[in-house]
């Protein structure tokens, strides 16, 4: 890899004796890490090495062909960089939480946050202004199937104006120059320019201003990037927190020694993940807490009206509501914490056009004994993935397709003129 001269000069100065190891690591193949779903992923990859800062993180010895794995289709794990799993460390221990992920796509950190709040611990707003990126976010959160989220596409400044001090946790995984991803995508190094770092820094400061305004008293701001540039990391944070006595830095006590701790602004702590030292790719993270002995809770005044539960055997405290031609669902805990005034929202889709959605088949809370299901053969599984019709010996209008003990979707009955012909979701 040909490293840009300005980047090499900066990193050589910062890493000193470790520079040669850093360069060598950039030339190596990236390693594959996954995070297991807390329910659907139980027992998977039990022999794989773990991730020190996340008990459900796994380091795979070789990269599977994920698109052909039933566990991946079932949402039993998420392919995520090990370094970004460190977001979990900076979450508060109390529950429930109202959380917003301001730049959520494609969904790795949002699914991690959903793991932490589960069915009773609060609500996640997964926000991303980029409509193209949001399509992947919608798909990944539906596959993860923890219905405690909303998906929105607002600019963070809109949220800051409409909902000041409304959130217990704000995650800003800021768009950046991407230096930490060069090993995975070497072409990024070819287009890197010092001007890009300055452009990203200015944009990040605008986002930081909005994020800081969203934090409720006692709440936390978690800031992360996938770049090594201090202008995009600690310099930005120092500009917002160095002389603000109403905020306190959060330190990662007893962090693994391979993670580099830095100090900035005289009292803040930041953490760098370098590819020659840690499992994952390049990453930076830091967190601050807004001081307060009392954290007021805003009550929801949502105009969303709950509707009747769909005919699915679901366990759990859920609330259902209509959005267009879809029936969507939230946990009761999430519904109680809906920000006031939100009406048209994107949540977990459970029913559409008089039948269950693909996402509904992946819910771990479905009582499988009460559902019509069909165990696919290997050949039928690949036929299903190609979305080709299957013959199923049942008269039910839909059956849950299962392969290798993983539910992967529904088979819907086709037109009555074609008996016993079923189409995949």
PyMOL commands that set and color helices and strands:
alter all, ss='L'
color gray80, all
select helices_A, chain A and resi 5-26+66-68+70-73+83-90+108-117+131-144+156-162+179-181+187-191+194-213+230-232+234-241+332-336+358-361+368-370+378-385
alter helices_A, ss='H'
color red, helices_A
select strands_A, chain A and resi 32-36+49-51+54-60+77-79+97-101+122-127+149-152+167-173+215-225+247-249+260-264+268-273+283-290+306-307+318-323+326-331+348-352+355-356+373-375+390-391+398-403+406-413+421-424
alter strands_A, ss='S'
color yellow, strands_A
deselect
rebuild
show_as cartoon
